[in-house]
Amino acid sequence: MPFFGELFASEIIKKPVLDPKGEELGRIKDIELIKGELLPKVNALVLQKGKAFFKLPWHLISIFNKKVIAAGAGAEGLEPYSMDEEDLLVVRDILDKQIVDANGVKVVRANDIKLEGYKDDAIVVAVDVGMRGLMRRLGFERRGEDILRLFGSQLSYNLISWNYIQPLQPKLTTLALTVPRQMLSELHPADIAELLSQVSHDEGAAFIESLDVETAADTIIELEPVAQTAIIKDMDAEKASDIIEEMPPDVAADVLGRLSAGEAKAILERMDKEEAEDIQELLSHETDTAGGLMTNEFIAYPPGLTVADVTERFRKDALEMEAVYYIYAVEGEELVGVISLRDLMLAKPDMLLSSLMETNLKTVAPDDDEMKVAEVISKYNLVAIPVVDEHGNMLGVVTIDDIVDRLLPRRRRRKV
């Protein structure tokens, strides 16, 4: 069956379909798609005549273009049809649904779909997510072109290839129409979080579930606290524990701290024992204190080690760390000095840590409130400050990022 040129779905919806005698069989209500050789293809047209619906199989269509659509058979070729939930329909399941645009890092709306001929089939090649597609559906495409031409501009096409849209299944939801994982992996977690902020909670949760554990953890970190809590709360405890394990301990504690005791316990019980203990230690502190802000991930060595020894250990110990700003010198658990990475890198290999370390220490106590922590970090121009107990034992580190995250609203933070 010949298919001439290309067309958009909106150009044929509501158009009449003629029988061999030129009489109207019905008007196109929808288009049924099925999986094709390369891309989805048209399987049938759903026609409406009066209050009745019929299906016209593709193999019975003799002419199919934006001007004329005709069947090679009369009404005897039509099948009674009811809107089956198992069918994939263009109007019902695709138009007006949302699509993740990875290039623009935004969620856009499917305004139309583009069909082209391939062998004897009409296949779906792209989704129109632009203003042109919307105006075409409203019947204003040509008028819009004329108006823009007066201003020396033109109505551009904004198409997303169906190659970037998956999977092909009935009852598509927002995030079922999405970009492949390999494209997502190129996005920053903050960009993925921005996309999720544009869709419903259920759609966002389903999307997180489809990500690998590491990407899911990085993305959840970027979400607003309310969204973080809702997603983890609704997630299977086993999957949630895998994701929480990928987070820095202080962030994991913040997320778990907003859950009920029972929910947090169910997740912690499924985690690595040492990691669970680190998080539980942080959960024992009030959230607006140094203890609540700190992470107990830090690097500390005895002051008697040489620079060469420290450098060798650091290469291994820092691999799993989110960020390292200083190396701390401890005797047992007592903090006795701090060394910047710059000083360590510039020192001779045989020098002892004790000869490099700064002993005039600036520290905070675990019960100090967040404003005091911020004041000390600001006053001494630090990027991190150690938290010590009454005996001088090192408990953790509060970084400048932790302070910014707590004191500056997330939306404003992204603009800075």
Buried (B, 14 or more C-beta within 10 A) or exposed (E): BEBEEBBBBBBBBEBBBBBEEEEEBBBBBBBBBEEBEEBBBBBBBBBBBEEEBBBBBBEBBBBBBBEEBBBEBEEEBBEEBEEEEEBBBBBBBBBEBBBBBBEEBBBBBBBBBBBBBBEEBBBBBBBBBBBBBBBBBEEBBEEBBEEBEEEEEEBEEBBBEBEBBEEBEBEBBBBBBBBEEEEBEEBEBBBBBBBBBBBEEEBBBBBBBEBBEEBBBBBBBBBBEEBBBBBBBEBEBEBBBBBBBBBBBBBBBBBBBBBEEEBBBBBBEBBEEEBBEBBBBBBEBBBEBBBBBBBBBBBBBBBEBBBEBBBEBBEEBEEEEBEBBBBBBBEEEEBBBBBBBEBBEEBEEEBBBBEBBEEEBEBBBBBBBBEBBBBBBEEEEBEBBBBBBEEBEBBBBBBBBBBEBBEEEEEEEEEE
